[in-house]
Amino acid sequence: MKYKVLVLSVLAVIIYSCASKSSVPTTEVKNTEPTASTKPAPTVMTAELAEGKSLYENNCAKCHKLYDAKDFSAEEWKPIVSRMQKKAHLDDLAGQKIYNYITMN
C-alpha cells in the first residue's frame, strides 16, 4: 500500500511539474445575457485532487459503494471522512486529500 501511495505521489509531482505554467488571457464580457463564458468554469483537476480521487476510489470502494460527493455537504463530509479514514488505516494527509477531492465543488 505504501508503495502504491509513493508511486502515485511521484507521478502526481511529475505531471504537475510538466503542466503548462502559462495562463490564457480573458476578455471582458459586456453582454448581460447568460452565455457559455458567464457560466461557472469547471473545476480543474490538480495533482492533489487527482490523488484524492484515486485514494477515494481505491480505498473507500473496498468496503462499500462510492457516494456521490453531492450527497452530503462539506460539513457533513468532515466526520464521515474522519471516521472512514481510521477504518481504512489512512494517515491524515490521505484523509485530507480525499476530503478536498469530494468537496471541490
C-alpha positions, 0 to 999 in steps of 0.5 A: 500500500505504501508503495502504491501511495509513493508511486502515485505521489511521484507521478502526481509531482511529475505531471504537475511539474510538466503542466503548462505554467502559462495562463490564457488571457480573458476578455471582458464580457459586456453582454448581460445575457447568460452565455457559455463564458458567464457560466461557472468554469469547471473545476480543474483537476490538480495533482492533489485532487487527482490523488484524492480521487484515486485514494477515494476510489481505491480505498473507500470502494473496498468496503462499500459503494462510492457516494456521490460527493453531492450527497452530503455537504462539506460539513457533513463530509468532515466526520464521515471522512474522519471516521472512514479514514481510521477504518481504512488505516489512512494517515491524515494527509490521505484523509485530507486529500480525499476530503478536498477531492469530494468537496471541490465543488 
